[in-house]
Amino acid sequence: MRTLTQLQTIFNNYQQMMNHRIYLIVAMLLLALSALAQRPDNYPPDDTTVTINETNLPIVWIDVNGAQIDTKERITAHMKIIHNGDGQLNYGDTVAHPGQHIDYEGYIALRYRGNTSFSQSDRKPYSFRTLNAPLEVDTCKKEKVKILGMGKDNNWALLAPYSDKSMIRDVLTFDLARPWMDYTPDTRFCEVFLDGIYYGIYVMTEVVSKGKHRLDLPDPGEEGDELTGGYLMEVDRTDEPYMTSNYHPVNSAGQAYNDRYCYYQYKSPDYEDMTQTQIDYITQRVNDMEAAMASKQYRDPEVGYRKYIDEQSFADYQLFMELAHNPDAYRLSGKFFKRRDSVDPRFKMVLWDVNLGYGNCAKYLSSRTDTWMHKCNYLFYNNGDVNLIPFWWYKLNKDTDYTALLKSRWAEFRNNNLKTERVLATIDSLANVLTAHGAMDRSSQAWPRWGVWVWPIEYVAKSFDAEIKHLKNWVDARITWMDKQLGYALPVVIPGDVNGDGAATIDDVAALIDYLLSGNTEINTDGADCNQDGDITIDDLAVLIDMLLAGE
């Protein structure tokens, strides 16, 4: 038998061994946790097994070799884009399908972008600059390139529609506004892989920035006319270099919120590249514009606000933001630019960031179709928001000459590409691009969201078709309400009235034949579309002749 002393010795040795094993286990757990903490979290989708066989959308491969992508500092990445041309298919298996057209291949400086579009979305958007070499190389420089047919530049974004389950709200707005505004960003849908994992549908887009194919603004100089342009400013938050407005935002009765301020960010040139002379100039110019808005003579064409802003540009911006009933309008991403005085001394607006529009936000009455967003400062304020709408939007909408311009511009839009049937057809066309070869199905597999609430939506669609139907119904109702508020009446359409004289006669047959043969004849397109299919073709001529023969 073992003695008590021997048993005590065995117990002590066992306890030491167990303690050693516990320490070892704890150490291994700490090492594992440390490794896990250091592992890059580039926010992969729920399903990382999705692949592409064929797609009508360009395919974008981004490789960061396992590195962590940051929100501030850019990292080197490699990008390759396959696009075999419009109307052609692209294939994910490059071995089985060699020789595909490489639209772009090279280095990029990559980071995450966005505020709420980053913090409130599982799928993250990106900003990138095209480079001639990796960032770590001394000879690295930004390199301007064409991407997917868009003009040469080095500054790009990959938007990641997440709360916008239709994925088309930004693109829709840009497409509708492009014929009317000085500059509207160009876009392309694409499907993205990051380090070999499928991340779904993104929107490759031009960034609102200075460039020959963007805002064609010269570098400002130090004196004279060269000092006066070009600059890009933005009403936004205080997360970038900014100036503070001298005037408080106001409510719908013009009363100031004295505990709120508006902020203007310096966007271009980059703040760190601007001289103090340039900063002082553009700061004073904004101050002068606001002072003119605040003055009793603000409507005076010589000393009032028209000296400082292009009112048509501001009216167009307002109409498209109100069409979308965008809760971010006016107060966030409110981009405006200025050329040199010798070209145009007035500020002009640029559209951006409409993904929460068109009834897609549950807050601020924005899902409704029967309110003006520019009158909603009280909602933002009562909700505790820091960022409110600048006071000058209130002043503009108190000017009867400005509101008359709103009405006349709305009538122009409605008689052109904002005819209800054309807007709805544009929505259908964009939706078809995403569904024609399964892109939407793949993206939805990677990020399952149908029937699931995501911030900050109100309507929870159970399918893509349901989302598009809801969007079209909302747009139809919104246009109808805006027509009533802005005094627009739909013109009476007389089928077959090609020449616009108020009747369908043999003269209209001749006018339609001339148009179909030459395309140069000016015609009443609504009357010429006799079969109401949205196009003017030989079929309409046949319908017109049948109408005249039947005596209709």
C-alpha positions as CSV (number, residue, x, y, z in Angstrom):
1,M,0.0,0.0,0.0
2,R,1.1,3.5,-0.7
3,T,1.8,5.7,2.3
4,L,-0.1,8.9,2.9
5,T,3.0,10.9,2.0
6,Q,3.3,9.1,-1.3
7,L,-0.3,9.7,-2.1
8,Q,0.1,13.4,-1.3
9,T,3.1,13.6,-3.6
10,I,1.2,12.0,-6.5
11,F,-1.7,14.4,-5.9
12,N,0.5,17.4,-6.0
13,N,2.2,16.2,-9.2
14,Y,-1.1,15.6,-10.8
15,Q,-2.4,19.0,-9.8
16,Q,0.7,20.7,-11.2
17,M,0.2,18.7,-14.5
18,M,-3.5,19.7,-14.6
19,N,-2.6,23.3,-13.9
20,H,0.0,23.2,-16.7
21,R,-2.6,21.8,-19.1
22,I,-5.1,24.5,-18.1
23,Y,-2.5,27.2,-18.6
24,L,-1.7,25.6,-22.0
25,I,-5.3,25.5,-23.0
26,V,-5.9,29.1,-21.9
27,A,-2.8,30.2,-23.8
28,M,-3.9,28.4,-27.0
29,L,-7.4,30.0,-26.7
30,L,-5.7,33.5,-26.3
31,L,-3.6,32.8,-29.3
32,A,-6.6,31.7,-31.3
33,L,-8.6,34.8,-30.2
34,S,-5.6,37.0,-31.1
35,A,-5.4,35.4,-34.6
36,L,-9.1,35.8,-35.0
37,A,-8.9,39.5,-34.1
38,Q,-6.2,40.0,-36.6
39,R,-8.0,38.2,-39.4
40,P,-9.4,40.7,-41.9
41,D,-13.2,41.1,-41.7
42,N,-14.1,42.3,-45.2
43,Y,-17.8,41.6,-44.5
44,P,-18.4,38.4,-46.6
45,P,-22.0,37.6,-47.7
46,D,-24.2,35.1,-45.9
47,D,-23.6,32.5,-48.7
48,T,-20.0,32.4,-49.9
49,T,-20.6,29.6,-52.4
50,V,-22.3,31.5,-55.2
51,T,-20.6,31.3,-58.6
52,I,-21.3,32.7,-62.1
53,N,-21.8,30.6,-65.1
54,E,-22.8,33.4,-67.5
55,T,-24.1,36.9,-67.0
56,N,-25.0,39.9,-69.1
57,L,-23.3,42.2,-66.5
58,P,-19.6,42.9,-66.4
59,I,-17.7,40.8,-63.9
60,V,-15.3,42.6,-61.5
61,W,-12.6,40.7,-59.7
62,I,-10.9,42.5,-56.8
63,D,-8.0,40.9,-55.0
64,V,-6.6,42.2,-51.7
65,N,-4.7,39.0,-50.8
66,G,-6.5,38.7,-47.5
67,A,-5.7,42.2,-46.4
68,Q,-8.1,44.3,-44.3
69,I,-9.9,47.0,-46.2
70,D,-10.2,50.2,-44.2
71,T,-12.7,53.2,-44.2
72,K,-9.9,55.8,-44.2
73,E,-6.6,54.6,-45.4
74,R,-6.4,53.1,-48.9
75,I,-4.7,49.7,-49.5
76,T,-3.3,48.3,-52.7
77,A,-5.6,45.9,-54.5
78,H,-5.7,44.4,-58.0
79,M,-8.8,44.7,-60.2
80,K,-9.8,42.9,-63.3
81,I,-13.0,43.5,-65.3
82,I,-14.4,41.2,-67.9
83,H,-16.8,42.8,-70.3
84,N,-17.4,41.3,-73.8
85,G,-19.5,44.2,-74.9
86,D,-23.1,45.3,-74.7
87,G,-25.5,42.5,-75.6
88,Q,-22.7,39.9,-75.1
89,L,-22.5,37.4,-72.3
90,N,-19.6,37.3,-69.8
91,Y,-18.4,34.0,-68.2
92,G,-17.1,33.4,-64.7
93,D,-15.0,30.4,-65.7
94,T,-12.1,32.1,-67.6
95,V,-10.4,28.7,-68.2
96,A,-13.4,27.3,-70.0
97,H,-13.9,30.6,-71.8
98,P,-10.5,32.0,-72.7
99,G,-10.1,35.1,-74.8
100,Q,-12.8,37.2,-73.1
101,H,-12.4,41.0,-73.4
102,I,-10.6,42.5,-70.4
103,D,-12.1,46.0,-70.0
104,Y,-9.6,47.0,-67.3
105,E,-6.8,45.2,-65.4
106,G,-4.5,47.0,-63.0
107,Y,-3.8,48.2,-59.5
108,I,-6.2,50.3,-57.5
109,A,-6.1,52.1,-54.1
110,L,-9.1,50.7,-52.3
111,R,-11.1,51.7,-49.2
112,Y,-14.6,51.5,-48.0
113,R,-16.8,54.6,-48.5
114,G,-20.1,56.0,-47.3
115,N,-21.7,57.0,-44.0
116,T,-25.0,55.2,-43.2
117,S,-24.5,53.3,-46.5
118,F,-21.5,51.7,-44.8
119,S,-22.5,51.6,-41.1
120,Q,-26.1,50.5,-41.6
121,S,-25.6,48.0,-44.5
122,D,-24.1,44.5,-44.3
123,R,-22.8,44.8,-47.9
124,K,-20.2,47.6,-48.0
125,P,-19.6,50.1,-50.8
126,Y,-16.1,50.9,-52.1
127,S,-14.1,53.9,-53.3
128,F,-11.1,53.3,-55.5
129,R,-8.4,55.1,-57.4
130,T,-6.8,53.5,-60.5
131,L,-3.0,53.4,-60.2
132,N,0.0,52.7,-62.4
133,A,1.7,50.7,-59.7
134,P,1.1,49.4,-56.1
135,L,0.9,52.1,-53.4
136,E,4.1,50.8,-51.9
137,V,6.2,51.6,-55.0
138,D,7.9,55.0,-55.0
139,T,6.8,55.6,-58.7
140,C,3.1,55.0,-57.9
141,K,0.8,57.6,-59.4
142,K,-2.9,57.9,-60.0
143,E,-3.7,56.8,-63.6
144,K,-6.7,57.9,-65.6
145,V,-8.5,55.0,-67.4
146,K,-11.7,54.3,-69.2
147,I,-14.0,51.8,-67.4
148,L,-16.9,50.1,-69.1
149,G,-17.2,52.9,-71.6
150,M,-17.2,55.7,-69.1
151,G,-14.8,58.6,-69.6
152,K,-11.2,58.5,-68.5
153,D,-10.6,59.3,-64.8
154,N,-8.9,57.8,-61.8
155,N,-11.7,58.3,-59.2
156,W,-14.4,55.7,-59.0
157,A,-16.9,54.1,-56.7
158,L,-18.7,50.8,-56.4
159,L,-22.0,51.5,-54.8
160,A,-23.6,48.6,-52.9
161,P,-27.4,48.9,-52.9
162,Y,-28.5,47.1,-49.8
163,S,-31.5,48.9,-48.2
164,D,-32.5,49.7,-51.8
165,K,-33.7,46.2,-52.6
166,S,-34.5,47.3,-56.2
167,M,-30.9,48.3,-56.6
168,I,-31.9,50.9,-59.2
169,R,-32.9,54.0,-57.3
170,D,-29.6,55.9,-57.8
171,V,-29.3,54.8,-61.4
172,L,-32.9,55.6,-62.2
173,T,-32.5,59.2,-60.9
174,F,-29.3,59.8,-62.8
175,D,-30.8,58.4,-66.0
176,L,-33.9,60.6,-65.7
177,A,-31.9,63.8,-64.9
178,R,-29.1,63.4,-67.4
179,P,-30.8,65.3,-70.2
180,W,-31.4,68.3,-68.0
181,M,-28.5,68.9,-65.7
182,D,-24.9,70.1,-66.5
183,Y,-23.4,66.9,-65.1
184,T,-24.9,63.6,-63.8
185,P,-22.7,60.6,-62.9
186,D,-22.6,57.8,-65.4
187,T,-23.1,54.2,-64.0
188,R,-22.9,50.5,-64.9
189,F,-24.3,47.5,-63.1
190,C,-21.7,44.8,-62.5
191,E,-21.2,41.6,-60.4
192,V,-18.2,41.7,-58.0
193,F,-15.9,39.1,-56.5
194,L,-13.6,40.0,-53.6
195,D,-10.7,37.5,-53.0
196,G,-12.6,34.9,-55.0
197,I,-15.9,35.3,-53.0
198,Y,-19.0,36.5,-54.9
199,Y,-20.3,39.7,-53.3
200,G,-23.2,40.3,-55.6
201,I,-24.5,43.2,-57.8
202,Y,-22.8,46.6,-57.4
203,V,-23.1,49.9,-59.3
204,M,-19.8,51.0,-60.9
205,T,-20.1,54.8,-60.9
206,E,-18.3,57.9,-61.7
207,V,-17.6,60.0,-58.6
208,V,-18.8,63.6,-58.6
209,S,-15.3,65.2,-59.0
210,K,-13.2,67.4,-61.1
211,G,-12.1,65.9,-64.5
212,K,-12.4,66.3,-68.2
213,H,-15.2,63.8,-68.4
214,R,-16.8,64.8,-65.0
215,L,-17.1,68.4,-63.8
216,D,-14.7,70.0,-66.3
217,L,-13.3,72.4,-63.7
218,P,-9.8,74.0,-64.0
219,D,-7.4,74.1,-61.1
220,P,-7.9,77.4,-59.3
221,G,-5.1,79.9,-59.3
222,E,-3.9,82.5,-56.8
223,E,-5.3,85.7,-58.2
224,G,-7.7,87.3,-60.7
225,D,-10.1,85.2,-62.7
226,E,-8.0,82.1,-62.1
227,L,-8.7,82.3,-58.3
228,T,-12.5,82.2,-58.9
229,G,-12.7,78.6,-60.2
230,G,-13.2,75.8,-60.1
231,Y,-14.5,74.5,-56.8
232,L,-16.8,71.8,-55.6
233,M,-18.5,72.1,-52.2
234,E,-21.0,70.0,-50.4
235,V,-23.7,70.4,-47.8
236,D,-22.9,67.6,-45.4
237,R,-21.6,66.4,-42.1
238,T,-18.4,67.5,-40.2
239,D,-16.4,64.4,-41.0
240,E,-14.4,66.2,-43.7
241,P,-12.8,69.6,-43.8
242,Y,-15.7,72.0,-43.6
243,M,-16.9,75.6,-43.0
244,T,-19.9,76.5,-40.8
245,S,-22.8,78.5,-42.3
246,N,-23.4,81.9,-40.8
247,Y,-27.1,81.2,-40.7
248,H,-29.2,78.7,-38.8
249,P,-31.6,76.4,-40.6
250,V,-35.3,77.3,-40.3
251,N,-38.6,75.6,-40.0
252,S,-41.4,75.8,-42.5
253,A,-42.5,79.2,-41.1
254,G,-39.0,80.6,-41.5
255,Q,-38.2,80.5,-37.7
256,A,-34.6,79.7,-37.0
257,Y,-33.4,76.6,-35.1
258,N,-30.7,78.4,-33.1
259,D,-29.1,75.3,-31.8
260,R,-28.5,73.8,-35.2
261,Y,-25.9,74.7,-37.9
262,C,-25.3,73.8,-41.5
263,Y,-21.9,72.7,-42.8
264,Y,-20.2,72.9,-46.2
265,Q,-17.4,70.5,-47.0
266,Y,-14.5,71.4,-49.3
267,K,-14.5,68.6,-51.9
268,S,-12.4,69.8,-54.8
269,P,-9.6,70.7,-55.0
270,D,-8.7,68.4,-52.1
271,Y,-8.5,70.5,-49.0
272,E,-4.9,69.7,-48.3
273,D,-4.0,70.8,-51.8
274,M,-5.7,74.2,-51.5
275,T,-3.8,77.3,-50.6
276,Q,-5.1,79.6,-47.9
277,T,-6.0,82.2,-50.5
278,Q,-8.2,79.6,-52.3
279,I,-9.9,78.5,-49.1
280,D,-10.6,82.1,-48.1
281,Y,-12.0,82.9,-51.6
282,I,-14.5,80.0,-51.8
283,T,-15.5,80.4,-48.2
284,Q,-16.2,84.1,-48.7
285,R,-18.2,83.2,-51.9
286,V,-20.5,80.9,-50.0
287,N,-20.9,83.5,-47.3
288,D,-21.8,86.1,-49.9
289,M,-24.3,83.8,-51.5
290,E,-25.9,83.2,-48.1
291,A,-25.9,86.9,-47.2
292,A,-27.7,87.6,-50.5
293,M,-30.3,84.9,-49.7
294,A,-30.8,86.4,-46.2
295,S,-31.2,90.0,-47.3
296,K,-34.5,91.8,-47.8
297,Q,-33.5,92.3,-51.5
298,Y,-32.8,88.6,-52.0
299,R,-35.2,88.5,-55.1
300,D,-33.4,91.5,-56.8
301,P,-31.8,90.2,-60.0
302,E,-28.7,92.5,-59.5
303,V,-27.9,92.2,-55.8
304,G,-30.0,89.2,-54.7
305,Y,-29.4,85.4,-54.9
306,R,-29.5,85.2,-58.7
307,K,-26.0,86.8,-58.8
308,Y,-24.7,83.8,-57.0
309,I,-26.7,80.7,-58.1
310,D,-28.0,79.3,-61.4
311,E,-31.6,79.1,-60.3
312,Q,-32.5,76.7,-63.1
313,S,-29.9,74.3,-61.9
314,F,-31.2,74.6,-58.3
315,A,-34.8,74.1,-59.5
316,D,-33.9,71.0,-61.5
317,Y,-32.1,69.6,-58.5
318,Q,-35.1,70.3,-56.3
319,L,-37.6,68.7,-58.8
320,F,-35.6,65.4,-59.1
321,M,-35.0,65.2,-55.3
322,E,-38.7,65.9,-54.7
323,L,-39.7,63.3,-57.3
324,A,-37.7,60.8,-55.3
325,H,-39.0,62.4,-52.0
326,N,-35.4,61.8,-50.8
327,P,-34.9,62.3,-47.1
328,D,-31.2,63.0,-47.6
329,A,-32.0,65.8,-50.1
330,Y,-30.7,69.3,-49.5
331,R,-29.0,68.5,-46.2
332,L,-26.6,65.6,-47.0
333,S,-24.5,65.1,-50.1
334,G,-25.8,68.5,-51.4
335,K,-23.1,69.0,-54.0
336,F,-22.6,72.3,-55.8
337,F,-19.8,73.7,-57.9
338,K,-18.5,76.9,-59.3
339,R,-16.6,77.6,-62.6
340,R,-14.4,80.7,-63.1
341,D,-16.2,84.0,-63.2
342,S,-15.3,84.5,-66.9
343,V,-17.2,81.3,-67.7
344,D,-20.1,81.4,-65.2
345,P,-19.9,83.0,-61.7
346,R,-22.9,81.1,-60.3
347,F,-23.1,77.9,-58.2
348,K,-24.7,74.9,-59.8
349,M,-26.1,71.7,-58.3
350,V,-25.2,68.0,-58.9
351,L,-27.3,65.0,-58.0
352,W,-26.0,62.3,-55.7
353,D,-27.2,59.7,-53.2
354,V,-30.8,58.8,-53.8
355,N,-30.9,55.3,-52.5
356,L,-33.3,56.1,-49.7
357,G,-35.7,57.9,-52.0
358,Y,-38.9,56.7,-53.8
359,G,-40.7,55.6,-50.7
360,N,-37.7,53.5,-49.4
361,C,-37.4,55.1,-45.9
362,A,-39.7,54.7,-43.0
363,K,-38.7,58.0,-41.3
364,Y,-39.6,61.6,-42.0
365,L,-42.8,60.8,-43.9
366,S,-40.5,59.9,-46.8
367,S,-42.6,56.8,-47.8
368,R,-45.6,59.1,-48.4
369,T,-46.2,60.5,-51.8
370,D,-48.1,63.7,-50.8
371,T,-45.6,65.9,-48.9
372,W,-42.7,68.2,-49.9
373,M,-39.4,67.1,-48.5
374,H,-38.0,70.6,-48.5
375,K,-40.5,71.5,-45.8
376,C,-39.5,68.6,-43.5
377,N,-36.9,70.3,-41.3
378,Y,-39.2,70.1,-38.3
379,L,-39.2,66.3,-38.6
380,F,-35.4,66.2,-38.7
381,Y,-35.1,68.5,-35.8
382,N,-37.7,66.7,-33.7
383,N,-35.9,63.4,-34.4
384,G,-32.7,64.9,-33.0
385,D,-30.9,65.1,-36.3
386,V,-27.8,67.3,-36.4
387,N,-28.0,67.9,-40.1
388,L,-30.8,70.1,-41.3
389,I,-31.8,71.8,-44.6
390,P,-30.0,75.1,-45.2
391,F,-32.3,78.2,-44.8
392,W,-31.9,79.2,-48.4
393,W,-34.1,76.4,-49.7
394,Y,-36.9,78.0,-47.6
395,K,-36.1,81.4,-49.1
396,L,-36.1,80.1,-52.7
397,N,-39.5,78.5,-52.3
398,K,-40.9,81.8,-51.0
399,D,-39.9,83.5,-54.2
400,T,-42.9,83.4,-56.6
401,D,-40.5,83.8,-59.6
402,Y,-38.6,80.7,-58.5
403,T,-41.7,78.6,-57.9
404,A,-42.9,79.7,-61.4
405,L,-39.7,78.3,-62.8
406,L,-40.3,75.1,-60.9
407,K,-43.7,74.7,-62.6
408,S,-42.4,75.5,-66.1
409,R,-39.4,73.1,-65.7
410,W,-41.7,70.4,-64.4
411,A,-43.9,70.8,-67.5
412,E,-40.9,70.5,-69.7
413,F,-39.8,67.3,-67.9
414,R,-43.3,65.8,-68.1
415,N,-43.6,66.5,-71.8
416,N,-40.3,64.7,-72.3
417,N,-38.7,61.8,-70.6
418,L,-40.7,62.2,-67.4
419,K,-43.9,61.1,-69.1
420,T,-45.3,58.6,-66.7
421,E,-45.2,55.7,-69.1
422,R,-41.6,56.5,-70.0
423,V,-40.5,56.6,-66.3
424,L,-42.2,53.3,-65.7
425,A,-40.6,51.8,-68.8
426,T,-37.2,53.0,-67.6
427,I,-37.8,51.2,-64.3
428,D,-38.8,48.0,-66.2
429,S,-35.7,48.3,-68.4
430,L,-33.3,48.6,-65.5
431,A,-35.0,45.8,-63.7
432,N,-34.7,43.6,-66.7
433,V,-31.0,44.2,-66.9
434,L,-30.7,42.7,-63.4
435,T,-32.9,39.7,-64.1
436,A,-32.2,38.7,-67.7
437,H,-29.4,36.3,-66.9
438,G,-29.8,35.6,-63.2
439,A,-27.7,38.4,-61.6
440,M,-30.5,39.3,-59.2
441,D,-31.0,35.6,-58.2
442,R,-27.3,35.2,-57.5
443,S,-27.1,38.4,-55.5
444,S,-30.2,37.5,-53.5
445,Q,-28.6,34.1,-52.8
446,A,-25.5,35.7,-51.5
447,W,-27.5,38.3,-49.4
448,P,-30.9,36.8,-48.6
449,R,-33.2,39.8,-47.9
450,W,-36.6,39.1,-49.4
451,G,-39.3,39.2,-46.7
452,V,-36.7,40.6,-44.2
453,W,-36.6,44.1,-42.8
454,V,-33.4,46.0,-43.3
455,W,-32.7,49.6,-42.1
456,P,-34.5,51.9,-42.8
457,I,-37.2,50.6,-45.2
458,E,-40.9,50.6,-44.6
459,Y,-42.2,48.3,-47.3
460,V,-40.8,44.7,-46.9
461,A,-41.0,43.1,-50.3
462,K,-41.1,39.3,-50.5
463,S,-39.6,39.2,-54.0
464,F,-37.8,41.4,-56.6
465,D,-41.0,41.5,-58.7
466,A,-42.9,42.7,-55.7
467,E,-40.3,45.4,-55.0
468,I,-40.4,46.7,-58.6
469,K,-44.2,46.7,-58.6
470,H,-44.2,48.7,-55.3
471,L,-41.7,51.2,-56.7
472,K,-43.7,51.7,-59.9
473,N,-46.9,52.2,-58.0
474,W,-45.2,54.7,-55.7
475,V,-43.7,56.7,-58.6
476,D,-47.0,56.8,-60.4
477,A,-48.7,58.2,-57.3
478,R,-45.9,60.7,-56.7
479,I,-45.9,62.1,-60.2
480,T,-49.7,62.5,-60.0
481,W,-49.4,64.4,-56.8
482,M,-46.6,66.6,-58.1
483,D,-48.6,67.3,-61.2
484,K,-51.5,68.7,-59.1
485,Q,-49.2,70.8,-56.9
486,L,-47.3,72.3,-59.8
487,G,-50.3,72.9,-62.0
488,Y,-49.4,70.5,-64.8
489,A,-52.2,69.0,-66.8
490,L,-51.7,66.1,-69.2
491,P,-52.1,67.2,-72.8
492,V,-55.0,65.7,-74.7
493,V,-53.6,63.1,-77.1
494,I,-55.4,62.7,-80.4
495,P,-54.2,59.3,-81.9
496,G,-53.0,59.9,-85.5
497,D,-52.4,63.7,-85.0
498,V,-48.8,63.4,-86.3
499,N,-48.4,67.1,-87.3
500,G,-50.0,68.5,-84.2
501,D,-52.9,70.4,-85.9
502,G,-55.6,68.9,-83.7
503,A,-56.9,66.3,-86.1
504,A,-55.9,63.0,-87.8
505,T,-56.0,63.5,-91.6
506,I,-54.2,62.4,-94.8
507,D,-51.7,65.1,-94.1
508,D,-50.6,63.1,-91.0
509,V,-50.0,60.1,-93.2
510,A,-47.6,62.1,-95.3
511,A,-45.9,63.6,-92.2
512,L,-45.4,60.1,-90.6
513,I,-44.0,58.7,-93.9
514,D,-41.5,61.6,-94.0
515,Y,-40.5,60.9,-90.4
516,L,-40.1,57.2,-90.9
517,L,-38.0,57.7,-94.1
518,S,-35.8,60.6,-92.9
519,G,-36.2,60.9,-89.1
520,N,-35.7,64.6,-89.5
521,T,-39.3,65.8,-89.6
522,E,-40.6,67.3,-86.3
523,I,-43.8,65.5,-85.3
524,N,-46.2,65.2,-82.4
525,T,-44.8,62.0,-81.0
526,D,-47.8,61.3,-78.7
527,G,-50.2,61.4,-81.6
528,A,-47.8,59.5,-83.9
529,D,-47.7,56.6,-81.6
530,C,-51.0,55.3,-82.9
531,N,-50.8,51.8,-81.3
532,Q,-49.5,53.3,-78.0
533,D,-46.6,50.8,-77.7
534,G,-44.0,53.5,-76.9
535,D,-42.3,53.4,-80.3
536,I,-43.0,55.1,-83.6
537,T,-42.7,52.5,-86.4
538,I,-44.3,51.3,-89.7
539,D,-46.9,49.6,-87.5
540,D,-48.2,53.1,-86.5
541,L,-48.5,54.0,-90.1
542,A,-50.7,51.0,-90.7
543,V,-52.9,51.8,-87.7
544,L,-53.2,55.4,-88.9
545,I,-54.3,54.3,-92.4
546,D,-56.8,51.9,-91.0
547,M,-58.2,54.6,-88.8
548,L,-58.7,57.0,-91.7
549,L,-60.2,54.3,-93.9
550,A,-62.6,53.3,-91.1
551,G,-63.6,57.0,-90.7
552,E,-62.6,57.2,-87.1
